[in-house]
Amino acid sequence: MFKMPRKEKIMPNILFLAQFAPTNGTVLNEPKTPEEKFYAETYHWKIVEILQKTKYNIDTASDVSYFMKNHEKYQLVWSVYNRLGFRNSEIFVQSLCEYYNIKYIGATPNVRALVEDKSMSKQLAEHLGLQTAPWVVCSKEYPLCKIPPFPGPYFVKPRFGSASINIDETSLCYSWEDAITKSEYYFQQKIDVIVEKYIKGRCYGVSVLNTISGVPLIASPHYTISDKSGNIMTYSQKRFADSGMTRFESTDTTLNNQLTYMSQKYFSAMQPCDYARIDFILEEESFTPYFLEVNVLMNLGIRGGFVNSFLNSHFKTYEELICHILELGIAKLDISNSALNP
């Protein structure tokens, strides 16, 4: 009896894009600063090592132009680029994928544009009934007014993007005049600014990871303590190039349930998105959690808070976690046996 032959499953070609990932086997962008070396060694290179051990056809590159020149080769892209050196670059790679009709891991350009804007992400939080601190945005074209819109102290940081570049103890300003000066410092670097009312308390992060079923995994909340003024976590501290920051897993069951509920509610409202970390400030005196920001491109390195939280709750190994994220992308593809499947 004649049987139609089965077609073999065709393995997709996958591209992993990262600042320090090798291109054609060679690291073209060598890390120079302590922060860059930390990112390369504990994040980008670790993921590359895991991906190359999978059964899939994996290429890596550090230059987005490589993707643009070779996009026809790939069916799936995983980019962990935050910024690309020009304004509004946070959604660039995902937008390219949409233009080329290529599936990708992460969040859609629309969702990234929403949550990468710390002002709009706060507006979504307020819409969902979450408390936020007062804030105002400004830019070189639309600077801060001379009269403070709310009482201080103030925290001044970049409005767009999830990196902590230039955040240090000078970001905490006790007067409106100092906040204006700090904002002008950012303007010189062509960076738009958000100024928030500073809330004294602990910063909690809740890591959220989607599943193929659509029911997200939510890791145990963690909090960080810094020896810097105002408990400020600096850019260098977050990359372990500077000491003084310690991370703890939260053991307060009541608080954990509250943060988990709020994070699940927010994550549901920012779909489609594969993974995120949602940050809150727990006010020191009232113990009220205030929504701070959401990060859809957090550090997925082996020493990052996102990873450590999930290793304490849902995954046994770093490799298992990274492969779970990869499979979220694979699930978006049709790599079945095609139309000849009996």
Secondary structure, DSSP 8 states (H G I E B T S, - for coil): ------------EEEEE-TT--BTTB-SS---SHHHHHHIIIIIHHHHHHHTTSSSEEEEES-HHHHHHHGGG-SEEEE-----SSTTGGGHHHHHHHHHT-EEESB-HHHHHHHHBHHHHHHHHHHTT--B--EEEE-SSS---SS-SS-S-EEEEESB-S--TT-SGGGEESSHHHHHHHHHHHHTTT--EEEEE---EEEEEEEEE--TTS--EE---EEEEESSGGG---HHHHTTSS--EEEEE---HHHHHHHHHHHHHHHHHT-SBSEEEEEEEEETTT--EEEEEEESS---STTSHHHHHHHTTT-SSHHHHHHHHHHHHHTTS--S--TT--
